[in-house]
């Protein structure tokens, strides 16, 4: 029967509001005390005070723009209040309570003495001053001393508050979609090639995907009509039970794993409901503004770090998942990894012709190719530096055409040239007429019924953002929430396999930079570091388990990672933003961690991983120098850099001597894997070779969490190929159930 009017309705106050990509999200409510806020404002203004501009304005801006940038402090830009909202509860991280205690201590003379030492002493009464009462130069000395302190908590406080301050200051926009720093640092804001083409952008994709969306904030009658029109059974409900939807397969997560399974099953004629906790943004809605887009389209608003604070973690949280905001790299599973998984892990799939066919199929669907008409700033530097230094360099396979000259694709692809799941597998689902996508909904629990030898998956309990819970009954259930989110859902659903939430791999990366002034003549004067294809070249200069690639760094992320030595030095570094290239070293990590996100994300860097990261970082520094950089350096918090041969050697010696993994050199991760790994037996992994969990019949996992180990390259092709083979098996299961 049709859903009736007795279905509980969310009130307008509870309904989820789709975040805008064109304006800043409201700041989190700030619960810090007056004293804590005084301390926090003083720290933010220590990092970014109002100060006189230099006589030399840099090589990409005029004096007036530089003066505006230098005169605008963190407090003038409203940064302390935004950071305060995160520290007081908006940012779910185990270190935030300690941060609040530190801010409270700094609001007292005795706490300042404890955390700042003799620098807070005065010859006049009261002899010991609170942090906020200190002069700017004293505060700068103290804040820099925290960065290299022998106490982990002080290093962590420096890293956390500095990153949050810079991320908001340089990425946020005012009501005119502008930022006081952008002109001074040579940043144009949103891609000028696409930002004004709103009337025609996205019409094709919108028309295709719109037919597949089922919005749970609609009335019961509209929901029932949509389901019936798409050939699904009538939803059921009563005054005492939840609304219940019925399908053949329910899939949780629309990223590179879930979307492949959804597209294949729907094309095979099965009725599929795909739920996604993120929102859908059509090309015409994409603003390409770093601040609002990162907050709305990334997991944890783009502000996830491991519990120890050592690794900044980036993951997609929007329809299309990571494929919507990744850098286009589409690299097949390395042969060495396939052999290891096939022989050492006894997973025959990865040595089979079936996996070959899966790789071919997903690469064809994504139109993967390895040609570039024009490389961007960073990739040009990597290519030239490798050639000059005698290192190998190759074009990175991409799921975008050769003319895809776009440095904003980590904020969504307005041109639709990048073949994300939005224009491939999810479009296939929509065209089939057999699938519906439920955005802004999250899975609460997997439902199970008793079976002969083990429980059988029967669907899920899901929750719309407004707080309304509903049930989806299905013949099979596919979890594809990603390596961060899948473990918690399985645990909440009663699964107890020892591998769930363990063996988390992150592909840690570290970066080197090189400054190429316009006066140097290369790269061309018109080129900027943030333009062009994000990742079109790569090198194995540091060995087979370390890959060198180029990142997407727009002002907010760039500033969060740039070392802070003093306020003046930091502003000088930011003036060079548009002509500073970066190359990162990515390691196939042997170390691993645990995850119960959002509660905890932990990762331990193995000694061999640290050694190989150092080798990769050394190679990246040499590449920058060989490419002709005027100055080279790393992101070590001490701010090391060098010019000329002796300067480069000094930087290299620092890389060899210093630790990685102790917070003094930032590490980032855009690849999370292995937290519900595949194994030949229940002792080896959480899921079997067909993707089905060992503990529950009809419950499958199809995302990067099933990787047996890390793979050492961008995982998009691998996860799609694995999902492709898992989907083939699920198709067989559903056909048998129908018969």
Buried (B, 14 or more C-beta within 10 A) or exposed (E): EBBBEEBBBBEEEEBBEBBBBBBBBEBBEBEBBEBBBBBBBBBBBBBBBEBEBBEEBBBBBEBEBBBBBBBBBBBBBBBBBBBBBBBBBBBEBBBBEBBBEBBBBBBBBEBBBEBBEEBBEEEEEEEBBBBBBBEBEBBBBBBBBBBBBEEBBBBBBBBBBBBBBBBBBBBBBEEEBEBBBBBBBBBEBBBEEBBEBEEEBBEEBBEBBEBBBBBBBEEBEEBBBBBEEBEBEEBBBEEEEBBBBBBBBBBBBBBBBBBBBBBBBBBBBBBBBBBBBBBBBBBBBBBBBBBBBBBBBBBBBBBBBBBBBBBBBBBBBBBBBBBBBBBBBBBBBBEEBBEBBBEEBEBBBBBBEBBBBBBBBBBEBBBBBEEBEBBBBBBBBBBBBBBBBEBEBEBBBBBBBBEBBBBBBBBBBBBBBBBBBBBBBBBBBBBBBBBBBBBBBBBBBBBBEEEEEBBBBBBBBBBBBBEBBBBBBBBBBBBBBBBBBBBBBBBEBEBEBEBBBBBBBBBBBBBBBBBBBBEBEEBEBEBBBBBBBBBBBBBBBBEEBBBBBBBBBBBBBBBBBBBBBBBBBBBBBBBBBBBBBBBBBBBBBBBBBBBBBBEBBBBBBBEEBBEBBBBBBBBBBBBBBBBBBBBBBBBBBBBBBBBEEEBBEBBBEBBEEBEBBBBBBBBBBBBBBBBBBBBBEBEBBBBBBBBBBBBBBBBBBBBBBBBBBBBBBBBBBBBBBBBBBBBBBBBEBBEEEEE
